[in-house]
Amino acid sequence: MKRDVIYTNGLVIAADNSGSVGEKKGDTVQAEYEMVGYFSARVALMECLAAGGEPFAAVIHNFAGEEAWSKLRAGIEQAAREAECSIQMTGSTETNFTMSESAAGITVIGSHARQVDDFDCDSVCYGVIGKPLVGLEVLAEPHAVAPLYLFRKVIEIEGVRSILPVGSKGILHEWRIMSGHTEMKQEDVECSLDIEKSAGPATCFLVGFDRTAEKALKVICAGLYSEIKHSMVETD
């Protein structure tokens, strides 16, 4: 399964960025820089963890001005705590020129701590944890955002075969990657959520699991769990 990370020299490297989100007048979405840092770190941390990495460092790319640095860093630190990751940080701020909109990026580096094995895609069940949200929806529906601590716990459930954050291309796109059914039509995939909608800063994630793990998964995820069915798998 293709993942949005680099495996090299025993490391797993993931990245995320945001643009026109922040505290500048020209930003499309007005949000505190702590939140910008938090959600950018959230995506990169989830990508690294899902790929078998254990994050230990982060590089911040700040184009929002010197005043944004400490706030971005605070948001990243919060995300790392919630994901139970101990990370060191460095980075750079653009100070030669002032932009009318905010922009920031983060690169997360982790040790390759867990092997992510291939599995028989048609023998597992699929679900979504959280709800796809983007822009102002993320601020309006925080209760529907899958928590980072939950992401970590789901990884550790026995019988969970794969886990994958959902980004801007939506649930269907990521499910096709996870399941290997790259040509599956939208009408052949059933879910109570909008499977083509952007999930912005990975407000939800996919999980592929053995049927034996279903009960534990539903208990730990409570009301955030939504089942995915498709026409090529027989379901009870």
N, CA, C and O of each residue as an XYZ file, in Angstrom:
944
protein
N       0.838     -1.185      0.000
C       0.000      0.000      0.000
C       0.884      1.249      0.000
O       1.786      1.366      0.830
N       0.638      2.167     -0.906
C       1.404      3.398     -1.009
C       1.041      4.346      0.131
O      -0.138      4.575      0.402
N       2.057      4.895      0.798
C       1.829      5.844      1.884
C       2.548      7.154      1.578
O       3.528      7.175      0.834
N       2.050      8.251      2.161
C       2.619      9.574      1.922
C       3.783      9.854      2.864
O       3.793     10.864      3.568
N       4.753      8.962      2.871
C       5.942      9.120      3.704
C       7.159      8.662      2.912
O       7.032      8.058      1.847
N       8.338      8.957      3.448
C       9.592      8.428      2.913
C      10.179      7.483      3.951
O      10.300      7.834      5.124
N      10.546      6.271      3.508
C      11.304      5.337      4.340
C      12.767      5.435      3.905
O      13.084      5.189      2.741
N      13.660      5.792      4.833
C      15.072      5.875      4.473
C      15.947      5.759      5.711
O      15.684      6.407      6.724
N      16.983      4.939      5.631
C      17.974      4.817      6.703
C      17.354      4.590      8.077
O      17.794      5.171      9.069
N      16.335      3.746      8.126
C      15.695      3.428      9.395
C      14.759      4.514      9.900
O      14.337      4.481     11.055
N      14.432      5.479      9.043
C      13.571      6.593      9.430
C      12.271      6.581      8.626
O      12.203      6.018      7.533
N      11.248      7.211      9.190
C       9.993      7.469      8.495
C       9.777      8.972      8.521
O       9.738      9.569      9.597
N       9.636      9.600      7.350
C       9.537     11.056      7.247
C       8.189     11.432      6.633
O       7.814     10.926      5.575
N       7.468     12.326      7.311
C       6.159     12.771      6.847
C       6.091     14.292      6.927
O       6.853     14.912      7.669
N       5.179     14.894      6.163
C       5.101     16.350      6.132
C       3.668     16.822      5.903
O       2.820     16.084      5.402
N       3.424     18.078      6.287
C       2.140     18.719      6.012
C       2.350     20.221      5.947
O       3.319     20.742      6.500
N       1.439     20.921      5.270
C       1.528     22.371      5.213
C       0.140     22.982      5.204
O      -0.850     22.293      4.959
N       0.073     24.276      5.470
C      -1.199     24.995      5.426
C      -0.976     26.369      4.822
O       0.095     26.953      4.981
N      -1.976     26.885      4.133
C      -1.878     28.197      3.515
C      -3.185     28.957      3.651
O      -4.265     28.376      3.543
N      -3.085     30.244      3.884
C      -4.245     31.127      4.040
C      -5.106     30.742      5.232
O      -6.318     30.957      5.233
N      -4.461     30.167      6.253
C      -5.127     29.857      7.517
C      -4.284     30.469      8.628
O      -3.120     30.103      8.791
N      -4.850     31.388      9.388
C      -4.078     32.021     10.443
C      -4.686     33.318     10.923
O      -5.903     33.500     10.879
N      -3.824     34.231     11.388
C      -4.279     35.454     12.040
C      -4.129     36.706     11.173
O      -4.424     37.808     11.635
N      -3.675     36.556      9.922
C      -3.529     37.711      9.041
C      -4.873     38.103      8.430
O      -5.754     37.261      8.253
N      -5.018     39.378      8.114
C      -6.278     39.867      7.553
C      -6.618     39.188      6.229
O      -7.793     39.015      5.907
N      -5.604     38.804      5.462
C      -5.841     38.202      4.158
C      -6.144     36.722      4.184
O      -6.422     36.135      3.139
N      -6.096     36.097      5.363
C      -6.325     34.653      5.456
C      -7.782     34.289      5.186
O      -8.700     34.969      5.644
N      -7.977     33.217      4.443
C      -9.324     32.733      4.134
C     -10.014     32.218      5.388
O     -11.198     32.481      5.603
N      -9.272     31.482      6.221
C      -9.796     30.970      7.492
C      -9.047     31.652      8.626
O      -7.824     31.555      8.726
N      -9.794     32.338      9.474
C      -9.192     33.000     10.623
C      -9.056     31.992     11.770
O     -10.049     31.444     12.250
N      -7.828     31.760     12.194
C      -7.565     30.806     13.271
C      -6.291     31.202     13.992
O      -5.373     31.747     13.381
N      -6.228     30.933     15.278
C      -5.026     31.217     16.041
C      -3.884     30.326     15.562
O      -4.102     29.188     15.145
N      -2.673     30.855     15.628
C      -1.524     30.094     15.124
C      -1.261     28.824     15.933
O      -0.700     27.859     15.412
N      -1.664     28.825     17.202
C      -1.552     27.581     17.972
C      -2.354     26.466     17.299
O      -1.913     25.319     17.234
N      -3.538     26.825     16.801
C      -4.378     25.832     16.147
C      -3.794     25.424     14.798
O      -3.874     24.258     14.410
N      -3.210     26.380     14.088
C      -2.562     26.071     12.809
C      -1.440     25.060     13.033
O      -1.332     24.065     12.317
N      -0.607     25.333     14.039
C       0.487     24.413     14.349
C      -0.018     23.059     14.778
O       0.520     22.025     14.382
N      -1.064     23.072     15.598
C      -1.626     21.818     16.106
C      -2.115     20.927     14.967
O      -1.775     19.745     14.911
N      -2.902     21.487     14.072
C      -3.498     20.652     13.030
C      -2.494     20.248     11.955
O      -2.617     19.167     11.380
N      -1.506     21.095     11.674
C      -0.451     20.681     10.743
C       0.364     19.540     11.333
O       0.684     18.569     10.648
N       0.698     19.671     12.623
C       1.447     18.601     13.292
C       0.615     17.332     13.367
O       1.141     16.229     13.215
N      -0.654     17.483     13.596
C      -1.563     16.341     13.692
C      -1.463     15.463     12.440
O      -1.319     14.244     12.536
N      -1.540     16.094     11.273
C      -1.504     15.336     10.022
C      -0.178     14.590      9.877
O      -0.158     13.389      9.606
N       0.931     15.314     10.061
C       2.244     14.696      9.867
C       2.525     13.607     10.900
O       3.106     12.574     10.567
N       2.120     13.827     12.141
C       2.301     12.809     13.183
C       1.508     11.550     12.860
O       2.013     10.437     13.006
N       0.254     11.730     12.418
C      -0.587     10.584     12.077
C      -0.009      9.794     10.908
O      -0.008      8.563     10.923
N       0.485     10.508      9.891
C       1.087      9.832      8.736
C       2.297      9.010      9.167
O       2.471      7.871      8.734
N       3.128      9.596     10.022
C       4.331      8.908     10.488
C       3.975      7.686     11.322
O       4.523      6.606     11.098
N       3.074      7.837     12.271
C       2.655      6.731     13.129
C       1.999      5.613     12.320
O       2.272      4.434     12.547
N       1.135      5.988     11.376
C       0.425      4.993     10.575
C       1.383      4.159      9.736
O       1.109      2.997      9.437
N       2.503      4.756      9.362
C       3.480      4.065      8.525
C       4.491      3.267      9.344
O       5.451      2.730      8.793
N       4.278      3.187     10.660
C       5.164      2.403     11.506
C       6.275      3.204     12.147
O       7.212      2.635     12.706
N       6.177      4.535     12.070
C       7.206      5.384     12.655
C       6.902      5.758     14.092
O       5.752      5.716     14.529
N       7.935      6.120     14.813
C       7.796      6.664     16.164
C       8.452      8.040     16.147
O       9.676      8.136     16.239
N       7.649      9.124     16.028
C       8.193     10.467     15.848
C       9.111     10.910     16.983
O       8.820     10.684     18.157
N      10.232     11.550     16.610
C      11.153     12.069     17.623
C      11.652     13.474     17.287
O      12.322     14.095     18.113
N      11.342     13.991     16.093
C      11.804     15.326     15.718
C      10.828     15.970     14.749
O      10.124     15.285     14.007
N      10.798     17.310     14.765
C       9.937     18.066     13.847
C      10.676     19.310     13.372
O      11.368     19.971     14.147
N      10.520     19.621     12.081
C      11.102     20.820     11.481
C       9.954     21.736     11.065
O       9.075     21.333     10.303
N       9.966     22.979     11.574
C       8.893     23.935     11.304
C       9.331     24.898     10.200
O      10.434     25.443     10.246
N       8.467     25.103      9.214
C       8.707     26.061      8.139
C       7.659     27.168      8.289
O       6.486     26.965      7.978
N       8.089     28.331      8.763
C       7.158     29.393      9.133
C       7.269     30.586      8.182
O       8.308     31.243      8.114
N       6.192     30.857      7.453
C       6.142     32.008      6.558
C       5.132     33.050      7.053
O       4.732     33.936      6.297
N       4.721     32.943      8.318
C       3.693     33.823      8.866
C       4.262     34.964      9.701
O       3.499     35.782     10.215
N       5.591     35.038      9.848
C       6.209     36.107     10.614
C       6.724     35.633     11.960
O       6.299     34.599     12.474
N       7.654     36.409     12.529
C       8.300     36.016     13.784
C       7.314     35.837     14.932
O       7.496     34.970     15.787
N       6.264     36.666     14.944
C       5.297     36.591     16.038
C       4.524     35.281     16.050
O       3.938     34.918     17.070
N       4.515     34.576     14.939
C       3.770     33.317     14.854
C       4.572     32.119     15.373
O       3.996     31.080     15.695
N       5.894     32.261     15.453
C       6.756     31.111     15.759
C       6.387     30.403     17.067
O       6.153     29.194     17.079
N       6.336     31.156     18.155
C       6.090     30.535     19.459
C       4.701     29.906     19.520
O       4.500     28.895     20.193
N       3.751     30.503     18.820
C       2.392     29.964     18.811
C       2.329     28.667     17.997
O       1.707     27.693     18.422
N       2.969     28.660     16.837
C       3.014     27.434     16.038
C       3.670     26.307     16.828
O       3.189     25.174     16.842
N       4.778     26.642     17.483
C       5.504     25.645     18.277
C       4.631     25.103     19.405
O       4.640     23.902     19.671
N       3.880     25.975     20.065
C       3.009     25.533     21.158
C       1.947     24.562     20.652
O       1.634     23.576     21.318
N       1.399     24.842     19.483
C       0.397     23.948     18.909
C       0.973     22.591     18.551
O       0.329     21.559     18.739
N       2.193     22.604     18.034
C       2.865     21.351     17.681
C       3.160     20.534     18.935
O       2.985     19.316     18.948
N       3.604     21.209     19.979
C       3.880     20.519     21.237
C       2.617     19.875     21.802
O       2.666     18.762     22.325
N       1.495     20.569     21.698
C       0.232     20.007     22.177
C      -0.132     18.738     21.402
O      -0.525     17.731     21.993
N       0.002     18.797     20.080
C      -0.310     17.626     19.250
C       0.591     16.451     19.613
O       0.131     15.312     19.688
N       1.869     16.726     19.837
C       2.812     15.658     20.181
C       2.450     15.015     21.515
O       2.533     13.796     21.663
N       2.050     15.831     22.482
C       1.639     15.278     23.782
C       0.425     14.370     23.618
O       0.391     13.271     24.172
N      -0.562     14.820     22.864
C      -1.778     14.031     22.681
C      -1.490     12.714     21.957
O      -2.141     11.700     22.209
N      -0.515     12.745     21.063
C      -0.137     11.534     20.321
C       0.870     10.676     21.082
O       1.323      9.643     20.590
N       1.211     11.123     22.294
C       2.165     10.420     23.155
C       3.527     10.279     22.487
O       4.147      9.216     22.514
N       3.981     11.390     21.881
C       5.270     11.425     21.201
C       6.179     12.447     21.879
O       5.738     13.541     22.231
N       7.430     12.091     22.059
C       8.420     12.999     22.605
C       9.290     13.488     21.452
O      10.069     12.718     20.891
N       9.160     14.776     21.091
C       9.869     15.273     19.911
C      10.711     16.505     20.232
O      10.374     17.301     21.109
N      11.817     16.639     19.496
C      12.624     17.848     19.500
C      12.250     18.661     18.269
O      11.831     18.099     17.257
N      12.401     19.994     18.349
C      11.992     20.845     17.236
C      13.067     21.827     16.818
O      13.834     22.327     17.641
N      13.106     22.091     15.526
C      13.920     23.153     14.954
C      13.128     23.720     13.782
O      12.006     23.289     13.519
N      13.709     24.678     13.086
C      12.991     25.221     11.939
C      13.497     26.585     11.544
O      14.562     27.019     11.984
N      12.721     27.266     10.705
C      13.136     28.554     10.172
C      11.918     29.441      9.931
O      10.829     28.950      9.633
N      12.115     30.750     10.063
C      11.074     31.741      9.814
C      11.522     32.686      8.704
O      12.649     33.181      8.728
N      10.664     32.937      7.748
C      10.929     33.917      6.704
C      10.796     35.322      7.309
O       9.710     35.723      7.728
N      11.916     36.068      7.350
C      11.894     37.412      7.937
C      12.303     38.493      6.932
O      12.245     39.682      7.244
N      12.710     38.088      5.744
C      13.113     39.079      4.744
C      11.920     39.761      4.088
O      11.980     40.934      3.721
N      10.841     39.005      3.950
C       9.663     39.533      3.280
C       8.414     39.215      4.103
O       8.369     38.223      4.829
N       7.410     40.068      3.976
C       6.150     39.890      4.688
C       5.065     39.481      3.703
O       4.860     40.143      2.685
N       4.378     38.398      4.005
C       3.313     37.903      3.146
C       1.959     38.396      3.651
O       1.777     38.626      4.847
N       1.013     38.554      2.725
C      -0.325     39.019      3.090
C      -1.190     37.904      3.652
O      -2.210     38.170      4.288
N      -0.787     36.641      3.422
C      -1.492     35.484      3.957
C      -0.517     34.617      4.741
O       0.690     34.633      4.500
N      -1.063     33.868      5.675
C      -0.234     32.971      6.487
C       0.111     31.700      5.717
O      -0.672     31.224      4.895
N       1.280     31.169      5.995
C       1.682     29.877      5.430
C       2.658     29.222      6.401
O       3.511     29.888      6.988
N       2.520     27.925      6.560
C       3.406     27.181      7.461
C       3.472     25.730      7.020
O       2.550     25.219      6.383
N       4.559     25.077      7.361
C       4.709     23.658      7.051
C       5.463     22.963      8.169
O       6.159     23.602      8.959
N       5.317     21.659      8.226
C       6.026     20.875      9.241
C       6.480     19.553      8.640
O       5.745     18.906      7.893
N       7.691     19.168      8.977
C       8.221     17.858      8.614
C       8.460     17.082      9.907
O       9.143     17.564     10.811
N       7.899     15.893      9.988
C       8.059     15.036     11.169
C       8.965     13.866     10.813
O       8.791     13.226      9.776
N       9.924     13.595     11.673
C      10.869     12.493     11.467
C      10.704     11.494     12.599
O      10.690     11.869     13.772
N      10.581     10.225     12.247
C      10.433      9.179     13.241
C      11.332      7.997     12.955
O      11.744      7.782     11.815
N      11.633      7.240     13.975
C      12.363      5.985     13.778
C      11.378      4.934     13.269
O      10.209      4.935     13.655
N      11.848      4.048     12.412
C      10.984      2.995     11.865
C      10.855      1.898     12.911
O      11.626      0.938     12.926
N       9.862      2.058     13.787
C       9.737      1.213     14.978
C       8.853      0.000     14.782
O       9.028     -1.007     15.467
N       7.893      0.079     13.846
C       6.932     -1.016     13.650
C       6.824     -1.350     12.169
O       6.717     -0.458     11.327
N       6.853     -2.618     11.864
C       6.688     -3.042     10.480
C       5.209     -3.041     10.118
O       4.394     -3.627     10.831
N       4.864     -2.394      9.028
C       3.491     -2.385      8.538
C       3.398     -3.430      7.435
O       3.858     -3.210      6.314
N       2.794     -4.572      7.768
C       2.766     -5.702      6.840
C       1.621     -5.589      5.842
O       0.588     -4.981      6.121
N       1.829     -6.192      4.670
C       0.742     -6.315      3.711
C      -0.278     -7.307      4.263
O       0.060     -8.142      5.102
N      -1.518     -7.221      3.801
C      -2.557     -8.122      4.274
C      -3.531     -8.403      3.150
O      -3.557     -7.693      2.144
N      -4.332     -9.441      3.323
C      -5.347     -9.794      2.341
C      -6.486     -8.783      2.440
O      -7.306     -8.845      3.355
N      -6.526     -7.857      1.494
C      -7.476     -6.738      1.573
C      -8.932     -7.191      1.615
O      -9.767     -6.515      2.216
N      -9.250     -8.325      0.987
C     -10.643     -8.771      0.923
C     -11.060     -9.596      2.131
O     -12.220     -9.997      2.233
N     -10.133     -9.855      3.049
C     -10.476    -10.646      4.234
C     -10.697     -9.783      5.460
O     -11.032    -10.300      6.526
N     -10.516     -8.471      5.329
C     -10.650     -7.577      6.473
C     -11.896     -6.702      6.346
O     -12.492     -6.587      5.275
N     -12.270     -6.088      7.471
C     -13.376     -5.131      7.512
C     -12.785     -3.723      7.494
O     -11.608     -3.526      7.796
N     -13.614     -2.757      7.137
C     -13.139     -1.382      7.045
C     -14.075     -0.438      7.787
O     -15.288     -0.644      7.822
N     -13.497      0.594      8.375
C     -14.290      1.598      9.060
C     -13.607      2.951      9.016
O     -12.435      3.060      8.656
N     -14.363      3.987      9.390
C     -13.841      5.349      9.482
C     -14.029      5.825     10.920
O     -15.097      5.643     11.505
N     -12.997      6.429     11.480
C     -13.077      7.005     12.821
C     -13.048      8.524     12.666
O     -12.093      9.074     12.117
N     -14.086      9.201     13.146
C     -14.194     10.640     12.995
C     -15.043     11.009     11.786
O     -15.645     10.142     11.152
N     -15.087     12.277     11.479
C     -15.922     12.809     10.408
C     -15.091     13.716      9.509
O     -14.270     14.484     10.011
N     -15.283     13.646      8.188
C     -14.535     14.548      7.309
C     -14.993     15.996      7.472
O     -16.162     16.315      7.256
N     -14.064     16.864      7.852
C     -14.354     18.282      8.071
C     -13.238     19.112      7.433
O     -12.097     18.661      7.333
N     -13.580     20.320      7.008
C     -12.572     21.187      6.394
C     -12.900     22.640      6.706
O     -14.065     22.994      6.884
N     -11.868     23.482      6.772
C     -12.063     24.906      6.991
C     -12.735     25.218      8.321
O     -12.355     24.687      9.365
N     -13.731     26.078      8.267
C     -14.428     26.509      9.473
C     -15.175     25.372     10.155
O     -15.476     25.462     11.346
N     -15.481     24.301      9.420
C     -16.171     23.146     10.012
C     -15.330     22.520     11.121
O     -15.874     22.006     12.098
N     -14.020     22.562     10.975
C     -13.130     21.982     11.975
C     -13.294     22.715     13.316
O     -13.256     22.104     14.384
N     -13.473     24.015     13.232
C     -13.651     24.815     14.448
C     -15.056     24.654     15.014
O     -15.256     24.731     16.227
N     -16.031     24.430     14.128
C     -17.435     24.356     14.559
C     -17.808     23.000     15.138
O     -18.733     22.916     15.946
N     -17.109     21.928     14.744
C     -17.465     20.573     15.179
C     -16.270     19.834     15.786
O     -15.903     18.765     15.297
N     -15.662     20.375     16.831
C     -14.481     19.714     17.422
C     -14.786     18.324     17.964
O     -13.894     17.477     18.018
N     -16.032     18.074     18.366
C     -16.426     16.776     18.910
C     -16.396     15.676     17.849
O     -16.353     14.494     18.189
N     -16.420     16.054     16.563
C     -16.440     15.075     15.477
C     -15.041     14.769     14.937
O     -14.882     13.920     14.060
N     -14.031     15.466     15.463
C     -12.645     15.251     15.042
C     -12.056     14.075     15.829
O     -12.100     14.070     17.059
N     -11.515     13.096     15.137
C     -10.907     11.935     15.811
C      -9.699     12.381     16.622
O      -8.765     12.950     16.056
N      -9.686     12.140     17.940
C      -8.569     12.592     18.788
C      -7.269     11.838     18.487
O      -7.286     10.675     18.084
N      -6.158     12.521     18.690
C      -4.858     11.889     18.463
C      -4.609     10.732     19.420
O      -4.018      9.726     19.027
N      -5.043     10.854     20.659
C      -4.836      9.760     21.612
C      -5.576      8.510     21.144
O      -5.118      7.391     21.372
N      -6.731      8.707     20.483
C      -7.509      7.589     19.980
C      -6.798      6.932     18.798
O      -6.813      5.709     18.657
N      -6.185      7.743     17.963
C      -5.412      7.223     16.835
C      -4.319      6.275     17.335
O      -4.121      5.187     16.793
N      -3.617      6.715     18.379
C      -2.565      5.889     18.984
C      -3.133      4.587     19.547
O      -2.537      3.524     19.371
N      -4.271      4.663     20.217
C      -4.866      3.480     20.830
C      -5.348      2.478     19.775
O      -5.214      1.268     19.956
N      -5.908      2.987     18.677
C      -6.403      2.096     17.621
C      -5.243      1.313     17.002
O      -5.385      0.130     16.695
N      -4.105      1.968     16.819
C      -2.929      1.288     16.275
C      -2.568      0.063     17.117
O      -2.102     -0.948     16.592
N      -2.789      0.168     18.430
C      -2.351     -0.878     19.360
C      -3.376     -1.996     19.548
O      -3.084     -2.976     20.234
N      -4.568     -1.879     18.958
C      -5.582     -2.921     19.107
C      -5.175     -4.170     18.319
O      -4.841     -4.085     17.138
N      -5.206     -5.317     18.978
C      -4.866     -6.570     18.300
C      -5.900     -6.859     17.221
O      -7.104     -6.807     17.475
N      -5.435     -7.160     16.034
C      -6.327     -7.444     14.913
C      -6.492     -6.280     13.959
O      -7.073     -6.442     12.886
N      -5.987     -5.092     14.334
C      -5.983     -3.958     13.410
C      -4.835     -4.149     12.429
O      -3.675     -4.230     12.832
N      -5.159     -4.220     11.139
C      -4.165     -4.522     10.116
C      -3.543     -3.286      9.490
O      -2.372     -3.292      9.111
N      -4.337     -2.223      9.383
C      -3.833     -1.015      8.742
C      -4.625      0.188      9.220
O      -5.789      0.072      9.602
N      -3.979      1.344      9.192
C      -4.612      2.578      9.611
C      -4.094      3.678      8.689
O      -2.915      3.686      8.333
N      -4.967      4.603      8.301
C      -4.581      5.586      7.298
C      -5.341      6.895      7.507
O      -6.570      6.901      7.453
N      -4.640      7.997      7.742
C      -5.323      9.292      7.878
C      -6.005      9.675      6.566
O      -5.504      9.358      5.488
N      -7.132     10.347      6.657
C      -7.847     10.817      5.468
C      -7.554     12.300      5.281
O      -7.716     13.095      6.207
N      -7.126     12.664      4.088
C      -6.786     14.047      3.806
C      -7.782     14.737      2.898
O      -8.977     14.445      2.929
N      -7.280     15.650      2.095
C      -8.143     16.498      1.280
C      -8.844     15.753      0.147
O      -9.836     16.245     -0.391
N      -8.343     14.573     -0.222
C      -8.967     13.830     -1.317
C     -10.132     12.959     -0.866
O     -10.832     12.384     -1.699
N     -10.343     12.857      0.430
C     -11.526     12.203      0.944
C     -11.389     10.721      1.258
O     -10.386     10.081      0.941
N     -12.436     10.201      1.893
C     -12.472      8.817      2.366
C     -12.342      7.826      1.218
O     -11.561      6.878      1.309
N     -13.089      8.027      0.144
C     -13.082      7.069     -0.961
C     -11.688      6.922     -1.550
O     -11.241      5.808     -1.823
N     -11.005      8.035     -1.747
C      -9.651      7.990     -2.312
C      -8.714      7.168     -1.425
O      -7.988      6.304     -1.917
N      -8.732      7.441     -0.111
C      -7.837      6.723      0.793
C      -8.249      5.265      0.945
O      -7.393      4.392      1.090
N      -9.563      4.988      0.914
C     -10.015      3.603      1.013
C      -9.559      2.795     -0.205
O      -9.163      1.638     -0.071
N      -9.615      3.396     -1.369
C      -9.131      2.702     -2.575
C      -7.669      2.311     -2.428
O      -7.263      1.222     -2.833
N      -6.876      3.214     -1.841
C      -5.459      2.920     -1.617
C      -5.305      1.787     -0.604
O      -4.552      0.841     -0.836
N      -6.017      1.886      0.517
C      -5.893      0.883      1.568
C      -6.351     -0.491      1.091
O      -5.690     -1.494      1.360
N      -7.475     -0.539      0.387
C      -8.065     -1.823     -0.011
C      -7.449     -2.405     -1.283
O      -7.575     -3.599     -1.553
N      -6.788     -1.558     -2.055
C      -6.255     -2.005     -3.331
C      -7.270     -1.986     -4.459
O      -6.940     -2.318     -5.598
N      -8.500     -1.602     -4.155
C      -9.553     -1.540     -5.180
C      -9.569     -0.145     -5.799
O     -10.496      0.636     -5.584
N      -8.530      0.148     -6.566
C      -8.339      1.502     -7.080
C      -9.385      1.917     -8.109
O      -9.570      3.109     -8.358
N     -10.062      0.953     -8.701
C     -11.057      1.275     -9.725
C     -12.489      1.186     -9.203
O     -13.438      1.328     -9.974
N     -12.651      0.954     -7.903
C     -13.987      0.814     -7.332
C     -14.790      2.107     -7.513
O     -14.297      3.197     -7.220
N     -16.024      1.977     -7.994
C     -16.878      3.134     -8.217
C     -17.486      3.610     -6.895
O     -17.646      2.831     -5.956
N     -17.815      4.885     -6.841
C     -18.377      5.461     -5.635
C     -19.661      4.751     -5.216
O     -19.879      4.508     -4.029
N     -20.504      4.420     -6.179
C     -21.800      3.810     -5.859
C     -21.670      2.403     -5.290
O     -22.631      1.861     -4.745
N     -20.483      1.808     -5.416
C     -20.265      0.463     -4.890
C     -19.676      0.463     -3.481
O     -19.409     -0.597     -2.914
N     -19.473      1.659     -2.916
C     -18.922      1.794     -1.565
C     -19.970      2.483     -0.694
O     -20.452      3.567     -1.024
N     -20.314      1.842      0.421
C     -21.390      2.341      1.280
C     -20.847      2.806      2.628
O     -20.123      2.079      3.308
N     -21.213      4.032      3.000
C     -20.824      4.591      4.298
C     -21.809      5.706      4.642
O     -22.331      6.376      3.751
N     -22.059      5.897      5.924
C     -22.999      6.938      6.345
C     -22.406      8.339      6.192
O     -23.136      9.327      6.277
N     -21.097      8.438      5.970
C     -20.418      9.723      5.799
C     -20.263     10.056      4.321
O     -20.397      9.183      3.463
N     -19.986     11.302      4.035
C     -19.697     11.732      2.663
C     -18.289     11.269      2.312
O     -17.308     11.815      2.817
N     -18.189     10.272      1.454
C     -16.891      9.648      1.187
C     -16.042     10.396      0.169
O     -14.895     10.015     -0.068
N     -16.572     11.439     -0.430
C     -15.788     12.220     -1.387
C     -15.374     13.584     -0.829
O     -14.633     14.322     -1.478
N     -15.842     13.909      0.343
C     -15.553     15.211      0.935
C     -14.142     15.262      1.522
O     -13.648     14.267      2.052
N     -13.506     16.414      1.425
C     -12.203     16.618      2.051
C     -12.298     16.456      3.564
O     -13.255     16.910      4.191
N     -11.290     15.801      4.140
C     -11.207     15.681      5.598
C     -10.198     16.674      6.159
O      -9.748     16.535      7.297
N      -9.843     17.677      5.357
C      -8.978     18.754      5.836
C      -7.732     18.241      6.544
O      -6.963     17.476      5.961
N      -7.522     18.649      7.791
C      -6.333     18.234      8.549
C      -6.499     16.845      9.177
O      -6.283     16.662     10.375
N      -6.885     15.880      8.352
C      -7.053     14.487      8.811
C      -7.977     14.407     10.019
O      -7.620     13.828     11.045
N      -9.165     14.991      9.894
C     -10.128     14.948     10.999
C     -10.722     13.561     11.187
O     -11.383     13.301     12.192
N     -10.491     12.667     10.227
C     -10.914     11.276     10.384
C      -9.834     10.362      9.811
O      -8.943     10.818      9.094
N      -9.916      9.080     10.129
C      -8.945      8.134      9.593
C      -9.601      6.787      9.326
O     -10.607      6.429      9.939
N      -9.006      6.052      8.395
C      -9.495      4.719      8.031
C      -8.803      3.655      8.865
O      -7.661      3.822      9.292
N      -9.508      2.569      9.086
C      -8.913      1.419      9.759
C      -9.362      0.147      9.060
O     -10.545     -0.025      8.763
N      -8.417     -0.736      8.801
C      -8.700     -2.064      8.257
C      -8.404     -3.077      9.342
O      -7.322     -3.051      9.928
N      -9.352     -3.982      9.627
C      -9.198     -4.841     10.799
C      -9.850     -6.205     10.594
O     -10.751     -6.370      9.772
N      -9.367     -7.175     11.366
C      -9.993     -8.496     11.405
C     -11.326     -8.389     12.132
O     -11.502     -7.541     13.007
N     -12.266     -9.260     11.759
C     -13.583     -9.236     12.400
C     -13.465     -9.405     13.918
O     -14.292     -8.882     14.665
N     -12.441    -10.131     14.376
C     -12.270    -10.361     15.815
C     -11.978     -9.073     16.587
O     -12.158     -9.017     17.804
N     -11.523     -8.034     15.867
C     -11.186     -6.765     16.530
C     -12.354     -5.783     16.518
O     -12.254     -4.696     17.087
N     -13.447     -6.152     15.881
C     -14.550     -5.210     15.674
C     -15.145     -4.704     16.988
O     -15.391     -3.507     17.132
N     -15.380     -5.600     17.945
C     -16.007     -5.203     19.199
C     -15.138     -4.210     19.955
O     -15.625     -3.175     20.411
N     -13.852     -4.522     20.088
C     -12.933     -3.639     20.807
C     -12.827     -2.290     20.116
O     -12.751     -1.252     20.774
N     -12.823     -2.307     18.811
C     -12.711     -1.075     18.039
C     -13.923     -0.181     18.258
O     -13.777      1.024     18.463
N     -15.111     -0.759     18.216
C     -16.334      0.026     18.394
C     -16.447      0.569     19.811
O     -16.939      1.678     20.015
N     -15.996     -0.202     20.784
C     -16.058      0.256     22.176
C     -15.134      1.445     22.398
O     -15.534      2.444     22.994
N     -13.910      1.340     21.924
C     -12.930      2.381     22.175
C     -13.225      3.652     21.377
O     -12.879      4.757     21.797
N     -13.872      3.479     20.213
C     -14.157      4.636     19.359
C     -15.532      5.238     19.617
O     -15.839      6.326     19.130
N     -16.352      4.538     20.375
C     -17.689      5.026     20.756
C     -18.443      5.544     19.534
O     -18.531      4.840     18.528
N     -18.988      6.759     19.601
C     -19.826      7.286     18.527
C     -19.075      7.807     17.322
O     -19.694      8.316     16.388
N     -17.751      7.694     17.317
C     -16.955      8.201     16.197
C     -16.766      7.172     15.084
O     -16.201      7.490     14.038
N     -17.234      5.944     15.301
C     -17.013      4.869     14.332
C     -18.119      4.805     13.279
O     -19.303      4.841     13.613
N     -17.726      4.709     12.005
C     -18.674      4.499     10.903
C     -18.159      3.359     10.041
O     -16.983      3.332      9.681
N     -19.040      2.412      9.706
C     -18.661      1.245      8.916
C     -18.559      1.577      7.437
O     -19.285      2.431      6.928
N     -17.651      0.893      6.757
C     -17.552      0.972      5.306
C     -17.851     -0.412      4.740
O     -17.253     -1.405      5.156
N     -18.772     -0.469      3.800
C     -19.075     -1.708      3.098
C     -18.845     -1.489      1.602
O     -18.959     -0.373      1.094
N     -18.521     -2.574      0.919
C     -18.426     -2.450     -0.537
C     -18.892     -3.742     -1.191
O     -18.974     -4.786     -0.544
N     -19.189     -3.658     -2.456
C     -19.871     -4.736     -3.158
C     -19.059     -5.995     -3.321
O     -19.631     -7.043     -3.619
N     -17.752     -5.947     -3.141
C     -16.896     -7.111     -3.342
C     -16.693     -7.919     -2.073
O     -16.011     -8.943     -2.092
N     -17.287     -7.463     -0.954
C     -17.147     -8.185      0.314
C     -18.516     -8.522      0.852
O     -19.392     -7.661      0.938
N     -18.698     -9.785      1.217
C     -19.950    -10.172      1.833
C     -19.932     -9.742      3.299
O     -18.945     -9.962      4.000
N     -21.024     -9.128      3.763
C     -21.110     -8.683      5.149
C     -22.297     -9.312      5.823
O     -23.264     -9.706      5.172
N     -22.216     -9.407      7.162
C     -23.314    -10.004      7.933
C     -24.538     -9.098      7.912
O     -25.563     -9.432      8.507
